[in-house]
Amino acid sequence: MVIETAIVAPVLVLLSLGAFQVSTIIARQSELQSAAAEAAAIALAAAPDTFARRVTVKGVIQASTGLAADKVIVSEVFRCDSQTGYVSNANSCNSGNVRSRFIRVQLLDTYTPTWTRFGVGSAINFNEVRNVMYKQEQAN
């Protein structure tokens, strides 16, 4: 019985630690997705059309995730007419085209699992991006 325990116990401990690490990774990803959804709800409730309002959204997201200021990026992006891409400058749209205003929330984080100390795998980088349209207007 002692020999069997000596063989099986380390494997069970490693499996348990691995499961804990994976659950931590999944929980962090879920937390970042929830924070991005929270930012979307804020953007839809009160249009973040000024720099001060976007700073407020950024502060709320920082408080809920514990991320540093450089890991939370809240910016305004635009979509011209029926184009599928985003531009960072509203003047990039031709005059007369419909211009949609979006708030882009980008959350960056890095998690280093315990197993990287033993040369297995590497750090996991999270990059959660959410674009939320809060206004559509006719460009002049």
RARA-V917813 format. One record per residue. RES is the residue in one small letter. SS is DSSP state (alpha for helix, beta for strand, coil for the rest). PSI is psi in whole degrees, 0 to 359 (* if undefined). Layout:
res=RES ss=SS psi=PSI
res=RES ss=SS psi=PSI
This chain:
res=m ss=coil psi=321
res=v ss=alpha psi=320
res=i ss=alpha psi=317
res=e ss=alpha psi=319
res=t ss=alpha psi=319
res=a ss=alpha psi=330
res=i ss=alpha psi=318
res=v ss=alpha psi=324
res=a ss=alpha psi=312
res=p ss=alpha psi=323
res=v ss=alpha psi=316
res=l ss=alpha psi=321
res=v ss=alpha psi=315
res=l ss=alpha psi=318
res=l ss=alpha psi=320
res=s ss=alpha psi=315
res=l ss=alpha psi=321
res=g ss=alpha psi=318
res=a ss=alpha psi=321
res=f ss=alpha psi=316
res=q ss=alpha psi=317
res=v ss=alpha psi=319
res=s ss=alpha psi=327
res=t ss=alpha psi=319
res=i ss=alpha psi=314
res=i ss=alpha psi=320
res=a ss=alpha psi=320
res=r ss=alpha psi=318
res=q ss=alpha psi=318
res=s ss=alpha psi=320
res=e ss=alpha psi=318
res=l ss=alpha psi=322
res=q ss=alpha psi=321
res=s ss=alpha psi=321
res=a ss=alpha psi=321
res=a ss=alpha psi=321
res=a ss=alpha psi=323
res=e ss=alpha psi=318
res=a ss=alpha psi=321
res=a ss=alpha psi=318
res=a ss=alpha psi=320
res=i ss=alpha psi=317
res=a ss=alpha psi=324
res=l ss=alpha psi=331
res=a ss=alpha psi=319
res=a ss=coil psi=110
res=a ss=coil psi=122
res=p ss=coil psi=61
res=d ss=coil psi=359
res=t ss=coil psi=160
res=f ss=alpha psi=319
res=a ss=alpha psi=320
res=r ss=alpha psi=324
res=r ss=alpha psi=326
res=v ss=alpha psi=323
res=t ss=alpha psi=316
res=v ss=alpha psi=317
res=k ss=alpha psi=317
res=g ss=alpha psi=320
res=v ss=alpha psi=316
res=i ss=alpha psi=320
res=q ss=alpha psi=317
res=a ss=alpha psi=322
res=s ss=alpha psi=337
res=t ss=alpha psi=339
res=g ss=coil psi=14
res=l ss=coil psi=152
res=a ss=coil psi=162
res=a ss=alpha psi=325
res=d ss=alpha psi=354
res=k ss=alpha psi=354
res=v ss=beta psi=117
res=i ss=beta psi=118
res=v ss=beta psi=117
res=s ss=beta psi=168
res=e ss=beta psi=131
res=v ss=beta psi=164
res=f ss=beta psi=155
res=r ss=beta psi=127
res=c ss=beta psi=127
res=d ss=coil psi=238
res=s ss=coil psi=13
res=q ss=coil psi=150
res=t ss=coil psi=343
res=g ss=coil psi=164
res=y ss=coil psi=149
res=v ss=beta psi=152
res=s ss=coil psi=353
res=n ss=coil psi=124
res=a ss=alpha psi=332
res=n ss=alpha psi=352
res=s ss=alpha psi=341
res=c ss=coil psi=138
res=n ss=coil psi=149
res=s ss=coil psi=141
res=g ss=coil psi=348
res=n ss=coil psi=151
res=v ss=beta psi=134
res=r ss=beta psi=126
res=s ss=beta psi=137
res=r ss=beta psi=133
res=f ss=beta psi=153
res=i ss=beta psi=132
res=r ss=beta psi=123
res=v ss=beta psi=122
res=q ss=beta psi=125
res=l ss=beta psi=124
res=l ss=beta psi=137
res=d ss=beta psi=158
res=t ss=beta psi=135
res=y ss=beta psi=130
res=t ss=coil psi=105
res=p ss=coil psi=158
res=t ss=alpha psi=325
res=w ss=alpha psi=347
res=t ss=alpha psi=337
res=r ss=alpha psi=339
res=f ss=alpha psi=14
res=g ss=coil psi=16
res=v ss=coil psi=119
res=g ss=coil psi=193
res=s ss=coil psi=178
res=a ss=coil psi=152
res=i ss=beta psi=124
res=n ss=beta psi=127
res=f ss=beta psi=140
res=n ss=beta psi=88
res=e ss=beta psi=121
res=v ss=beta psi=133
res=r ss=beta psi=128
res=n ss=beta psi=128
res=v ss=beta psi=121
res=m ss=beta psi=128
res=y ss=beta psi=352
res=k ss=beta psi=141
res=q ss=beta psi=131
res=e ss=beta psi=161
res=q ss=beta psi=121
res=a ss=coil psi=146
res=n ss=coil psi=*
